[in-house]
Amino acid sequence: MKSKNSRVHIDNNNARIRLKRIICDHIKYLSHKPEKKLIILCVGTDRSTGDALGPLTGTILKRNKNLPVKIFGDIDNPVHAENLHNIKKKIKTSYKYSFIIAIDAGLGKKSSVGYININEGPLKPGTGVDKDLTEVGDMHITGLVNISGYMEYLVLQSTRLSFVMKMAKTIADSLKLSVLNLETERKQQLKLKKI
């Protein structure tokens, strides 16, 4: 049995591979069935460098045209506080049988900045800036982009874009590897069933 919460620092040389393993373990542990539509929901806004982690991750993922997932949220069409509820309703209507991985930026202790956390259960977006938004997801990934505790909006605005880009690329690469790994396993299971 795996731990409920797992994290990897972006400076870890094997960050992408370690994250891929953790993501795959979480998806399997949470009983994702291959017939469920895998949805990646990238939350955030392009109006703040720190809060752009989700949209940047979505933009990078959408470059992979053959990924068997549906991606919501990118730089051109971000999922944020004003449209999150409607996007959640759209997913529920269009993809009744789905498994959602939600992604968002987060703030934490100085010693936690740079960590990517993978957790079971829904994402609670906006908690770092005292917003009460609708929860979403079967599991979620949070990248800790800066320190919390004082003037959170300003902290998010002053977060270095290069740092957020590196984190978005790491998350996107890990998700791509995870999705491809799960798809390969699904195809192997289908072959075994035919034998």
Secondary structure, 3 states (H helix, E strand, C coil): CCCCEEEEECCCCCHHHHHHHHHHHHHHHCCCCCCCEEEEEEECCCCCCHHHHHHHHHHHHHCCCCCCCEEECCCCCCECCCCHHHHHHHHHHHCCCEEEEEEEEEEECHHHCCEEEEEECCECCCHHHCCCCCCECCEEEEEEEEECCCCHHHHHHCCCHHHHHHHHHHHHHHHHHHHHHHHHHHHHHHHHHHC
